[in-house]
Amino acid sequence: MAACWSQLLNTLFDYKTEKFFIAKNKKIGVLFRFIQLAVIGYLIGWVFIWKKGYQEREEAVQSSVYTKLKGTAVGNTTELGYRVWGAEDYVIPSQGDNVFFIVTNYLETPNQRLNSCAESPLVPDGICSHDDDCMKGEYVKAGHGMKMGRCINETGTCEIYGWCPVESNNTPTVPRLGKAENFSVYIRNFVRFPKFDFSKSNVLPSSNHTYLKSCYYDKVHHPFCPIFRVGDLVEWTGHRFQEMAVKGGSIVVGIEWNCDLDKDYSNCIPKYSFTRMDTSKGSNISGYNFRFARYYKDTEGNAYRSLFKVYGIRFDILVNGEAGKFSIIPTVVNIGSGVALMGVGVFLCDMILINLMKGSSFYRQRKFETVAEKPGRRPKEARHKGQNRHGHKKDEKLDVENQLLPSSMSRSPRKHKRRHHEQKHVKDATSTSNRSPERKAEV
């Protein structure tokens, strides 16, 4: 047990370093080059060119929107006759904002007074067959007033106290303000990117003051005109104005600012998008309407009102944007990420080479090697055994002799044997020269 803990403790202080060897394997070589090219293409094409990874980005855009509508329309009804509608009548709210509503159709119930009358037969809670169904003092759910305790046989509904007569539900099938498609919407937008202290407007500064009074936005011919025709706004969503104007709808006008601050100031321009929001796939519920009333007093001081149920188009203006400028920090980070991906390619090729390829055990032995001691150094006992009587090491003598031999001897056993034979003659000649004359003669 102690030996196991000792071995584990020793492995904690092992140091692992990379060992490089060249594997002559074309399959792995092609795979590795392909991964390298893919990483380089991703880094240059996607990160730096498409996503501009060398820039510092800011998405916290500060925005202000101002709108103004102009145009007049004439409505003709049998109850009220002709009526001229101006911007103060058909635009709600009348002051500019990033959300506004344009009336395209309406249903008016004039001269309503507080009195008793029959509830509308279209209200389920107001339908009755006898007086017990109309409990006095109860309010009609989703109705127009309070029950008076009597059932009116002519209409089959309860008598109520409220603004009478009740609202009619005969919605016009043709928009009464169909000319609203020619109304003009002036949208002025200011944006600012606080990190870079950069601000701009969608209205270009110009000395030509008559331009804004005569232009309409067009993506090709007038991309910098901030005035939009209402009919065009609806058509750009893929719908027809006259169909949408009957029951109304909701449209989102998107203004997107994508500014490259490394380029000129004039290159930062907005892009507009238009989407209808009140329709959904598989649903028949669409349109937009609400009610409001206008109150008056007669000569006797009694109050009366005109109730309007208006249909129209609600416009929501949404602004978003992003600005970028060169910075060394994201550049270095993205380059480092690319280099790290190169390492993933090396790791993948190594795993395939030493685990999946034919001859993987051979590559594994060449890649992993354990070195326990310093090269050329041997234990002390081995050094004492290798010494001769004169105190010299046999290994050192062999090393010196091996250094004198040409490198080709290690390559061919036959040449090594011949060289050894020559060295033996040299040694014999040397020993003969050191002998006495008498000994030489004997030799």
Secondary structure, DSSP 8 states (H G I E B T S, - for coil): -HHHHHHHHHHTT------------HHHHHHHHHHHHHHHHIIIIIIIIIS-TTEEEE---EEEEEEEEE--EEEEETTTEEEEE-HHHHEESSS--SEEEEEEEEEEEEEEEEEEEE--TT-GGGB-SSGGGS-TT-B-TTSSEEEEEEEETTTTEEEEEEEES-------SS-TTGGGGG-EEEEEEEEEETTTTEEEESS---S-TTHHHH---BTTTBTT--EEEHHHHHHTTT--HHHHHHH-EEEEEEEEEEEETTS-GGG--EEEEEEE-S--TT------EEEEEEEEE-TTS-EEEEEEEEEEEEEEEEEEEEEEEE-HHHHHHHHHHHHHHHHHHHHHHHHHHHHTSTTHHHHHHHH-----S-TT---HHHHHHTB-TTS-BHHHHHHHHHHHS-GGGGT-HHHHHHHHHHHHHHHHHHHHHTS-HHHHHH-
